[in-house]
Amino acid sequence: MEDKKKILETFENQYPDRDYLIRHIAPEFTSLCPKTGQPDFATMILEYIPDKLCIELKSYKFYLNSFRNDGIYFESVTNKILDDLVEVCKPRYMKLTAEFNVRGGISSVIEAEYDANDNFENLN
């Protein structure tokens, strides 16, 4: 899979001395099931406390859209997105909740979380 994080852009946080929560909800995420090739649909809920940088929304939308034709499991895509976002903006805290639509009678919710206090060595 190509390096998708190059799509992501950031901008300077105007309030870096304050902890505040940003929540972005993207209800139209799509990827492909690697087993069947059928589309998987999800709502991606991104929550984060920025440090010096914030994620620019248009680039985030294009980034999420870049998974549309990728065969990738729910768990992998959720963790990949979180890893890329953390690498690009280095937040104090970030959580991604992926609420996948029902497929085969089962709905899945994947949550991946990052806390700079717990993962300090990963910021370098």
Beta strands, then each sheet from edge to edge (+ up, - down):
strand 1: 10-12
strand 2: 22-32
strand 3: 39-49
strand 4: 53-55
strand 5: 93-103
strand 6: 106-115
sheet 1: 1+ 4-
sheet 2: 2+ 3- 5+ 6-
end
